[in-house]
């Protein structure tokens, strides 16, 4: 918080400025109203503490001119004996409050804290309005497959820690939802969860979004902006697509993770934060390190704890319950008759490879709900092209999957690494499948 103290008496300026600095505020002083207005043209202030009676330009006129420059600046007016009526007039014209001289420093501290808290709350409300359409609802999370149940089992243990978390997974697998689940299971659940996509913002804006900026920090910075780190103080900051973070910003982020202090753009004042870091990527960060586009020391800071989300093609047991859920949700949203899905259409969903994962499945079901003519979704309503269809025998998808895994295991002589590679799944997922289906190596 940047505070400007304006008083023509040097002793009063020094007293107030010195006291506020001991409370870790950034403080600038001005000896006159004219100097205060001039400072405000080049620097933004969160709060101005100003004497009412000053020569040439009094406190009320100074406040009026400064509010023309930055209407969001707060003012505390200091009044002497016999000037209370003028102070009340100042409040009507936009001052936050007034204090009588000599100033009670305890009263001043409480008033400044209240203004600081209200400013942060205002910034949080603005951020919430911007992001409300992005919020996930936790009841949307469905996990019937052993692979996803294993992921869910990690969350309570990871949530107990305050260490940085890196979530790995393809696009559309639900990385942000997992991050929110970690936040909701942690001691920070009553505080803010602030998400930001490193891929969605141009390189020139990502730094200002993360760390904020002062008025005049660059062309177009007409007023101060609080960054995501500051908004997430005492809460959780989620950096999605961390692999797209520019190298210049990686350096600053590394310092924040080491010291949890940073400066807004255009300011030298240190801002200290207490933030739980969760990041996510669909890229191979080790390859990016080899290519010189990602810092190895930053990866170590981000990757204290890891959650790997398997793609939908590796957890086909989740496809049917997800399909049922999306059909029900879109029915409720459109206030139409509940639709069903045919066996042929469901088999088509189960055979598809889902490069877009759960997000693609959601899109496909919504489109089918619109296009199907009756109350039954048919195979032709699904805009999916099945590249290869293997002729397996078996009544259920589990039978088909069991046969296929056994076949590949036999071909590789039960080499688990090679089998997992051929199946396109993780070794841990393969082990779970072998245990689930009771497969044993023939003697």
N, C-alpha and C positions, 0 to 999 in steps of 0.2 A: 504494500500500500504506500503510495507516494503522497506526502502531505506538504503543503505550502503554508508557512507561518508568515503572516503579514502584520507588521506593527512598526510604527515610527520610533518606538522606544527600544534601543538596542538591548537593554537588560531584559526586557520582557521577551523579545525574540529569542535571545540566548537561553533563557530559562525554559521556555516551552519546547524549543528545538532540542535542547539537551535531554529533557525528560522523555520526549517521544523517541529519541534515538535509543535510549536505554530499553525501550519496549520493542526494539527491532524494527521500527518503521523507518522508511527512507524519507528524509526531511530536507526541504529547501526553504530558504528565508528570503523575504523581500522587505525593504525599508519603507516602501510607499505603495499606494494603489497603482500608480503608473508603472512601477517596476513589476508588480504582480501581473498586470495585464500583458506586459511585454514578455515576461517569462512564459505565460500561458500560450502565447502564440507559437512558441517553439517546443514546449513541454506540456504533456497532459498531467493533470493532478487528480487523484481520487478524492481528496479533501483539502479545503482551504480553511484555515483557522485565522480569522482576521479581526483586527480592532475596528470598532465602529467609527471612532473619532480620529481622523487623520487629516493633516493639512492638504490642501489642493483637491485631492480626490478621496472622498470619504468611503467608508466600507460599503454602503448601499450602492453607490454609483460604480465602485470597483466590481462588486458582485454582478451588477447588471451587464457590464461590459464583458466580464469573463464568461458569463452564461451564454452570451452571444457566440463566443468561440467554442465552448463545450457545454451544452445544456445539461449534461449528466453529472457535472461536478457538484459535490456537496459542500456546503458552507456552514461553519460554526462562527457566529458573531460574538465578539467580546465587548461587553458594555461596562461603562463606569457608572458612577452615581448619577441618577437623574436622567438616564438615557434608555430606560426600559421600554418606553413607548416607541422609540426608534427601533429598538431590537424587535419588538412585536411586528412593526411595519416590515422589517427585513425578512421575517419569517413568512409574512403574507406574500412577499415578492420572490420567495423561493429558497430562503435559508433553511437549513435542516433544524437548527436550534440555536440558542444563545447561552452564554455563561457570563456571570457577573465577575468583575475584577474586584479584588485579586482572585485569580483563577484557582479553584480547588483542583489540584492535580488528580486526585482520585476520581472526581466527577468527570474530569476531562478524559481520563483513561476509559471509563465505562462508556462514555458517549462515542469515542472514537471506535471502540470495539463493536458497538451496536451498528455504527455506520458501515464498518468493514464487513460484518456478517450479513447485513442487508444487501450490500453490493454483490457479495458472492452468491447469495440466494437468487438475486435477480439474474445473474449470469447463468446460474444453474437452470432456472426456469426457461430462459431463452434456449439453452442447449437442449433441454427436454422437449420443447416444442419442435425443434428441428429434427429430433431423432425418434419421436414417438412412433412414427410409421415403420421404423426399422426394428422396433423391439420384438423379440421373440416371446412366445408364451410357453412356459415350461411344460404344460400339458401336451404340447405338440411332440415331445420327445418319445420315441417308440424304440424299444430295444428288445427284440425277441431272440436274436441270434447270440450264440456264445461269445462271438468276437465283441459285440457291443456291450454285452453284460460285463465283460472283462474291463472295458473302458469305464463303465459306470462304477465298477468296484474300486477303481483308482481314485475317483473324485473325492470321497470323504477323507482319504488319507492325505491327498495333495492339498485339500482345503485347510487342513489343520496347520500347514506350514505357511510362512509368508514369503517363501522363496519364489523366484521368477519361474514362470511356466512357459514352455514352448509347445504349441499344439500343431501337429503335422497331419496333413490330409489333403486330398484332392479338392478342387472347387466343388461346392455344393454338398459337402459331407456333413456340415453343421458345426464348423469350428467355433463360430461365435456363440452358438447355443451351449456348447461344452464349457466355454469360458464363463458364460453367465451362470451355469450350474456350479462351477467352482466358486465363483463369487458368492452365490446364495448359500453355499454350504460353509462359508468362512465366517470369521468373527467380524468381517467388514460388511456383512450382508445388509446392515441398516444404512450404509453409506452409498455413494454414487458408483455406478458402473459406467465408465465413459469409453465408448468404442470409437476408433478412427481407422479408416482404411488408407494404408500408405499408397495403394495403387490408384485410388479414386481421385487423388489430388495431384496437381502438377508440382514438379520439383520446386518451383518458386514459392509455393504456398505451404508446403508441408511443415517447414520449420516454424512459421508464424502460427500455424494451427496447433502445433505441439506446445510451443513455449509462449505464445502471445506476443504482443507488441505494444509499444507506447505510441501515442499520437505523434505523427510526424516522423516515425521510424523509416518510412519509405513513401514513395508516391502513392497516394490513395489511402494512406492510414490517417483518416480524419479524426478518429477517436481511439481510445485505448481498447484493446481486446485481451481478455483473459484466455490463456491457452488451455489445452486439454489436461496437461499435467497439473496445473493449478486447480482446475475444476474437479479433478479426481483426488485431490488431497484427502487423505485418510480413507480413500476408497480403492477401486481397482481401475487401472487403465489397460484397455485391450487394443493392441496394435495388430490389425489384420494385414496380411500380405507384407510382412516385415522384410521379405526378400527384395521388395521394390524400393526400400528406403535409400535415398541418395547417400553417397559416401560422406559428403559434408555433414549431413544430419546424423549419420552413424557416429561420428566423432563426438558430437555434442550429447547424443543419447548415452554413449558409453560413460561420459563424465557424470551424467545425471544418475545412472545406475550405480556408480561408485560412491557419489557424495550426496545424492538426492537434493542438490541445489542447482539452480540455473538462473539465467538472466533473460528477461523479456527482450525482444529485439528493440534497439534504441535506448536501452537502459543498462547501467552498470550495477544496479542494485541486485543483490542476490536474493532469490526466492527459494525458501526451503520447503520441501514437500515430503509427505509420508504416503507412498503409493505402492500398491501391489501390482507388479508388472506381469501381464499375460500377453504373449504374442503368438502369431499363427502364420503359417506359410504353406503353399502347395508346391514350393520349389525345393530343390536339393541345395541347401546352403553350403555344404562342403564343396560342391562343384563351383558355386559362386565364389567361394574363398580361393579356390585354385585359379579361377579366372580373374581374380583381383577386384571383384565387384562387391565383396562383402568382407567385413573385418572379422578375423578369427577370434580376437579378444572379445568382441561384442557377442559372438555366438556363445562363448563360454558363460557370459553374464546372463544371457537370455535362456540358456538351455540347462538350468539347474535341475528342473523336473520336466519330463517329456510325456505327452499324451499323443499317441498315434491312432487316428481314426481310420478304420478300414473303409475302402470304397464300397458302394452298394453292391457291386458284382461279387464281392467276397462275403456278403452277408445277405444272401437271397431270402433267408427266412424272414427278413424285415419287410420284404416287398409287399406281401399280401396285407399285413396289418397297417402298413403305411397307406396303401391304396384304400383300404376301408376307412381309415381316418380322414383322408383327403376328400373322399366322396361325401362323408358325413358333414365335414366342415363346409364344403362348397354348397351342399344342399341347404344348410342352415343360413349361410350367407345370402343365397339367392331366393330363399323362401319358396323353393320348388319341391316337388315330390321326390322322395328319396329314391335314388337309382341303384341298380345292382350291376355287377359286372359278370359277364359270361365266363364259363370255364375256358373257352378258347382265347378270350381276351386276356384273362389272367395268365394263361400259359405263355402268351406272347410277351407279357411284362416280365415273366420269370426268365425267358430266354434272352432278353435284350441285355446288352453289356453296360448300359447306363454311364456313358462318359461324363454326363452332368450330374450324376448321383441323385440325391434326394430332391434337390432343387429341380432337376429335370423331370423326375417322376411327378412332382407336384404340378408342374406346368402341363405335362401330358394329360393328367387326370382332369385338370380344369378345362382343357380344350375339349376332351372327350365328353365332359358333362354338358358343354354347350352344343356340340355337334350331334350327339346321339338323338335319334328321333323319338324313341319310346322311353320306357323306364329301365332299359337294359343296355349297358355299354357293350358293344360288340367289337370283335377284333378289328373290323374295318374303321372303327372310330378312333383307333390309336395310330398316330402318325409315326410309326416306328418301322425301321427297316432292319430286319434280322439278317445280318451278314452270312452267318453259317448256322445251320440247324442240324444237330447231330442226332442220329437215330438211336436213342437209348431205349431200353425196355425198362419198365417200372411204372408203378401206379402213381407215385408222388414225386415231387421235386427232390425230396430227401433220398429216395431210391436212386434217382438219376445221378445225383451228386455223389452218393456213396459208390456207385459203380464206376464213375469216372475217376474218382480219387484212387480207388483200388487199381484200376487199369494203369494209371500213370505211375503209381508206386511200383508195380510189377515191372514196367518198362525201365525204370531207373534203378531197379534192384534195391528199392527202399532207401535211396539217397534222398534225405529230406530236403536238403538245400536245393538240389536239382529239381525235385518234384514241385517244391513251392515256386520255383522260377517258372517251370512249364505251366503251372496252374495260374500264375499271375497273382499269387497271394503271399502273405508273410509266413515265415516259418512257424511263428507262434499260432497263427490261424490254422495252419495245417495240422499242428499237434492237437489243437482243440477238436478238429474234425475227426482225426484218427480215433481220439478218445470217445467222441460223441457217437461215432458209428461202430465202435468196437472192432476196428480193423486190426489184424495181427499179421505179422510177417510169417509166411509159410515156411516151415522147417524142411 
